[in-house]
Amino acid sequence: MGKASRARVLPDNEAKAVTRNLRVSPRKLNDIATIIRGKKVEAALADLTFSRRRIAGDVKKTLESAIANAENNHDLDINELIVSEAYVGKKMVMKRFKPRARGRVGKIEKFFSEITIIVRQVEEAV
């Protein structure tokens, strides 16, 4: 019984991983995504390891998950992987208020975002 399996959306030489509800604004997360976009996965992992940004650890976990998906689920060679796409999406916004002087209120918005990383296997030119 159960549902029929969905057709694969990505090509055969790609794998992806998504992390949702990251507690960082999409603007800050997009800076990290820009750093790793288009690089080989070894270089991208090194950049994320030594980045001083707080959220770089979570992005590194997502990249490692995409690499593991490529290796275990799609039988791709991890030595030939590049980060073909890394894009950021907006999620919910928690709205908070802080009392200010003279009976006014200061609005505080706490943004959440998601990141999607797609890795692609490319054959190295000899």
C-alpha positions as CSV (number, residue, x, y, z in Angstrom):
1,M,0.0,0.0,0.0
2,G,1.2,3.5,0.6
3,K,2.0,6.3,-1.9
4,A,3.8,5.8,-5.1
5,S,7.3,7.2,-5.1
6,R,7.8,10.7,-6.6
7,A,9.8,11.1,-9.8
8,R,13.3,12.5,-9.2
9,V,13.4,16.3,-9.8
10,L,17.2,16.7,-10.0
11,P,19.4,15.3,-12.7
12,D,21.3,12.1,-12.0
13,N,24.6,13.9,-11.3
14,E,23.2,16.1,-8.5
15,A,22.2,15.8,-4.9
16,K,20.7,18.3,-2.4
17,A,20.2,19.0,1.2
18,V,17.8,21.6,2.8
19,T,18.0,23.1,6.3
20,R,14.9,24.9,7.5
21,N,14.1,27.3,10.4
22,L,17.6,28.6,10.9
23,R,17.6,31.4,13.4
24,V,19.4,34.0,11.3
25,S,18.2,36.6,8.9
26,P,18.2,35.7,5.2
27,R,20.5,38.6,4.4
28,K,23.3,37.3,6.7
29,L,22.8,33.7,5.6
30,N,23.1,34.8,1.9
31,D,26.6,36.1,2.7
32,I,27.7,32.6,3.7
33,A,25.9,31.1,0.7
34,T,27.8,33.4,-1.7
35,I,31.1,32.4,-0.2
36,I,30.6,28.7,-1.0
37,R,28.7,28.9,-4.3
38,G,30.6,27.4,-7.3
39,K,33.5,26.0,-5.3
40,K,34.7,22.4,-4.9
41,V,33.3,20.8,-1.8
42,E,36.7,20.5,-0.1
43,A,37.3,24.3,-0.5
44,A,33.8,25.1,0.6
45,L,34.2,23.0,3.8
46,A,37.5,24.6,4.6
47,D,35.9,28.1,4.2
48,L,33.0,27.2,6.4
49,T,35.3,25.6,9.0
50,F,37.4,28.7,9.4
51,S,34.6,31.3,9.0
52,R,34.0,33.6,12.0
53,R,30.3,33.7,11.3
54,R,28.1,32.0,13.9
55,I,25.8,30.4,11.4
56,A,28.7,28.9,9.4
57,G,28.6,25.7,11.5
58,D,25.0,25.0,10.5
59,V,25.7,25.7,6.8
60,K,28.6,23.3,7.1
61,K,26.3,20.6,8.5
62,T,24.0,21.2,5.5
63,L,26.8,20.9,3.0
64,E,28.1,17.7,4.7
65,S,24.5,16.3,4.4
66,A,24.4,17.1,0.7
67,I,27.8,15.3,0.3
68,A,26.5,12.3,2.2
69,N,23.3,12.3,0.1
70,A,25.4,12.3,-3.1
71,E,27.6,9.5,-1.9
72,N,25.1,7.2,-0.3
73,N,21.9,7.8,-2.2
74,H,23.1,8.6,-5.7
75,D,26.5,6.9,-5.9
76,L,28.4,10.0,-6.9
77,D,32.1,10.4,-6.4
78,I,32.8,12.9,-3.6
79,N,36.1,13.9,-5.0
80,E,34.5,15.4,-8.1
81,L,31.7,17.4,-6.4
82,I,31.2,21.1,-6.6
83,V,28.6,23.3,-4.9
84,S,26.5,24.1,-8.0
85,E,23.7,26.0,-6.1
86,A,23.4,27.5,-2.7
87,Y,20.3,29.6,-2.2
88,V,18.5,31.1,0.8
89,G,14.8,31.5,1.5
90,K,12.7,33.4,4.0
91,K,10.8,31.7,6.7
92,M,8.7,33.1,9.5
93,V,9.3,36.3,11.5
94,M,8.8,36.4,15.2
95,K,7.6,39.8,16.2
96,R,8.5,41.1,19.7
97,F,8.1,44.5,21.3
98,K,10.3,46.4,23.7
99,P,9.0,49.3,25.9
100,R,10.5,52.6,25.1
101,A,10.3,56.1,26.6
102,R,7.1,58.1,26.9
103,G,4.8,55.1,26.5
104,R,6.0,54.1,23.0
105,V,7.1,50.7,21.8
106,G,10.2,49.5,19.9
107,K,9.5,46.8,17.3
108,I,11.9,43.8,17.3
109,E,11.7,41.3,14.4
110,K,13.5,37.9,14.7
111,F,14.0,36.4,11.3
112,F,14.2,32.8,10.4
113,S,15.5,31.4,7.1
114,E,16.3,28.2,5.2
115,I,19.2,27.2,3.0
116,T,19.3,24.8,0.1
117,I,22.6,23.4,-1.2
118,I,22.9,21.4,-4.4
119,V,26.1,19.6,-5.2
120,R,27.0,18.4,-8.7
121,Q,29.5,15.8,-9.9
122,V,31.7,17.2,-12.7
123,E,34.4,15.2,-14.5
124,E,37.7,16.9,-14.2
125,A,39.4,17.9,-17.5
126,V,42.6,15.9,-18.0
